[in-house]
Amino acid sequence: VFQWNFPLLMQAWKLGPALATGNVVVMKVAEQTPLSALYVANLIKEAGFPPGVVNIIPGYGPTAGAAISSHMDIDKVAFTGSTEVGHLIQKAAAESNLKRVTLELGGKSPNIIMSDADMDWAVDQAHFALFFNQGQCCCAGSRTYVQEDIYHEFVERSVEKAKSRVVGNPFDFKTEQGPQVDEEQYKKILGYISTGKREGAKLLCGGNPAADRGYFIQPTVFGDVQDNMTIAREEIFGPVMQILKFKTIEEVIERANDSKYGLAAAVFTKDLDKANYVSQSLRAGTVWINCYDVFGAQAPFGGYKASGNGRELGEYGLEAYVEVKN
């Protein structure tokens, strides 16, 4: 069972380890994005898989998703999506046959920019970390912590970059940002922007619809964000960047870890000792150093705390699909 933001990629992440370890798969795809999964189903048939080995079910979470989670003949469920739905799936699994559960859930990932970081690279990567895929990414760098010595320059350059981001038709190769997935997500993001302004964050650019029709939102940057603000604590899942100021390493580690989430994090610095110290101190399943959203099929991915349990990719990704027998 998985979400709509990376439909083809998530299908591969789920099918690969399950089939490689000899399982039969029943896959519920997101109602917003069923077509790629159904096309892959045709390819699976063409490739000669026996009937019934891979079963693709377009449907809604409260019906099809709930049926999978509570079914007595299903041994394991893997879910990618919101923490809220993750709770429901784990509860349904526990109340049925105690099926195994792996969950890749939400995040509010800290991206820490030290004062000795390469400024050009840090600005580019922080922008990419947040705005990639219209901000609809579970591991988005959605809390950008910038050391006070470079804060104002970093904010100024981040705003310039956001203002120059091309929003438009996703089928045009010049476009950098398309629409949000649907009206519900569009309204949710605009609601968070309103909340940010109301709670005192400084709106530096964007904040409005980017077109007179469709679900387009202007690339948005907030400065002077405080840790207790809603936009700094809840997952927005949209093109809304929050920039926070910090003084010391110990301070930023404590603040970065002060979240119910723990999916990913990053640190930008030229000092290897700082990079090692910060990365080891952060409670997150993936910590990038001087980069963001760098994945490898051999590197396990998953979250601490309310960002889920279990891992996908790598050898660890196979373990959830087998049982140990002595």
N, C-alpha and C positions, 0 to 999 in steps of 0.2 A: 504494500500500500504506500503510495508516494504522492508528493505534491506536484504542482504544475510548473514550477519555475525552471526546472531543467528536465523536461519529460524524457528525452531520448537518453541522456546521460544517466538519469536515475534508473531507467529501465535496464540499462547495461549493468550498472552497479548491483542491481538486485538479481537479475537473471544469471549473470556470470558465475558467482560462487555457488548459488543453489544448484545449478545444472552440473557444474564441475564436480560437485560432491554427490551427484546421483539422485537428486530430489526431483519430485514433480512440483510444478509451480502453478499457483492460482494468483494472478496479479490483478489488483484493482487499481486502475489508472485514474488520475484526476479528471473530474467532469469537465474542467475548463480546457484540457489538452489531451483528448483521447486519440487524435488521428495518427500521430507518429507511432504510438504503441500498436495500433491496429495495422499499420503498414508493416511494422516489424513482424507482427503475427503472420502476415502473408509470406514474408521472407523465411520465417521459421518453417512454415509448411513447405515452401519451395525447396528448402534445404534438406527436407526429408526426415524431420523429427517425427517420431511416432505420434499418432493422435492422442491427445490427453496429457502429454508431458508438459506442455506450456499452454496455459489457459488465460486469456486476456479478457478482463471483465470491465467495461466502462460502467460507471455507476456512481452513486452518491455515497458519501461517508457514512451517514446515519443508517443507511440500509445495507449496501454492499460491503462497505468497510467494516461495519459492526458485525455482519454475518461471518466474515473471515476471522475477526478477533475472538468471537465467542464459539466458533464451530468446534465440536468435540473431536473431529477427525483430522484437524490441522495440527501439526506438531510444532510449528514455529511460525512466527509472524515478524516481518521486518517492516518498519515504518519510517518514512522521512516526512516531516511536516512540523506543525506547531506543537509546542509543549502542552498546550491545552488538550489537543487531541491525543497526544502521547499518553497522558494520564488515563484517558478513557480506554485506550487500547490495552494498556497494562492491566487496568482493572478488569476489563472483560476477559483477558487471558487468564487472570488469577481466578476469576469466578467460574470459569468453564473447566478446562482440562489442564490448567497450569502450563500451557504451551510456552515454549521459549520465546522471548521477546528481545529484539534489538531495536533501539530507537535513536534516530538522528533528528534532533529537535531544534528549537530556536536558539538564537544567540544574540548577544550584545557585545561584540568582540572589541576589546581595546587595542588601539593602534598607537604605540608610544613612539614619539619623535623626540629623540635627545638633541641637545643643543649642538652636538658635534656631528650630527647627521649631514649627509650630502643633501643640501637644500633642494636642488632641482629634482633629484631622484625621489626624495621623500614626498615632495608636493605631488609629483606625478603618481606615485604609488598609492598615496593616501586617497587621491581622487579616484583612481581605479578601484581601490579596495571598497569604496562606498558606492560609487555610481555604476559599477559593472552590472549588466543585466537589469537596468532601471532601478538598482538598489534592491532587487528582489533576490537576495542571496542570503542563505542561512548563516554564513560565516562572514558577512560584510563587516568591514572595519568601521563600525558605527559609533564608536567612542574614540575620537582622535585626541589623544593627550599630547600636548606640545609644551616643551620646557619653556619657561618664561622668557629666557634670553632671546629666543627666536620667535616667540609667539606672534607678535604683530606682523613681522615679515611673512611668516607662514600663512597667517590668516589672509593677508592681503593677496598673496599669490594664489591661494586656494580659491578665493572669490573670483579672481580674474579667470582662472581655469574653468570654474563652474559656469561663468557667464558666457564663455566661448564654446561650451559644449553644444553640439548640433542635435536638436530634437526634431524628429520628423518621421517620415515613412521608413519603417524598418527594412524595406526592400531596396532602399536607396543606399548604395555603398558609402555615401558621404555622411549618412546619419550615424550618430553615436548613441542616441537614446530614443527608443520607441515609446509606445504607450504602456501603461500599467496593464496587468492581465485582464481586469474586468472592473465594472463599476464599483463593486464592493471594496476592492482594494484601493481604488482611486479615492473614494470618499474617506476611507480609513486614514490614508496618508494625509489628505488635506485636513482632517480632524486633528492629527498629531501636530501639524504645522500651526494650527490655531492655538492648540494647547501650549506649544512652545512659546509663542508670542505672549500669551496670557500669563505664563509663569515667569516671564522676565528675561528669556533668552533673547539675544540681539539678532534679529533677522538681517543678514548681510546681503543676500541676493535671493531671487526666486520667491517661492512661497505661494505661487498662484498656478492655475491651469495654464498650460503652454499653448493651447489652441482653443478655438471656439467650438470644437466638437471633438469627440474621441476622449480617451482617458490619458491625455498627455499632461505631465506636471513639470514645471520649470525646475531645473537643477537648483537645489536650495541649500544654503549654508547658514548655520547658526553659530554665532560666537558668544563668548561670555556664558557658556553653559555650565550649570552647577550639577553636581552628582545626584542631588535629590530631585531634579526636574524629571518629569514624566518622559521627555524625549531622550533623557540619558539613561533611563532604567528599562524602558519597554522597547520591544522590537518593532520598528516602524515598517520595515520591508519596503522601502521606497527611496527615491533620490533625495534624501535629506541628510546632510552632513552636520554632525555636532562636533565642535572644537572646544576642548577644555584645556585650561592652563595648569601646569604643575611646576613645583620648585625642585624637589629632590627625588632621587631614585626610590628611596624607601617610601616616600609619600605616594608616588605614582603606582608602585606595586600594590600597596594597600588599597588604593582607590580602584585600581583595575580589577582586583580580586573581589571587590565589594559588589557582587552581582550574583543573582541566582543562576546565571548562565556560565558556561565554561567551554564553549565550542572551539574558539580559535583566538589568537592574539598575534601581535607582531611588535617588533622593536627595531627602530632605525638608529644606528650609531656606527661610528668608525672604530670604536673601542671594543675589541674582542672580549675583554674581561667584563665590561658592562653588558654586552650582548649575552654572554653565558649566564651571568648572575641574574639578569632580568628574566630570561627565558626559563631558567630553572625555578624561578620564584612564582611564575604565573600559573594559576590553576586553569589550564586549558588543554584540550586534547591535541591541538596543533599550534605551535608557535613558529612564526616565520621571522627570519632575521634579514633585514634589509631587502625584503621582497614581500609580496602578498599574493594570495590565491595561486600558489605554485603547488601543483599536485603531481603525484606519480602513482601509477597503478600498484607499485610495490610498497607504498607508504601508507600505513593505516590511518584512517580518518574517523573521528568520532568525538563525543563531548564528555566533559566532566559535569557534575551537578545536574541542573535541570535541562541541560543540553542533550541528555540522553544517556544510553548505556550501550556497550558493545562497540565494535569497530567494523568499518567496511574497508575494502582494499587490503592488499598485502596478504601474508599468511594468516594474520589475525582475522581477516574477513572470511576465511573458510571455516574457522572454528565453530561459528554459530550454527553451521549447517550440518554438523556431524555430531554423533553421540559417542561417548567413550564406553567401551566394553572391556571388561577384564576377564 
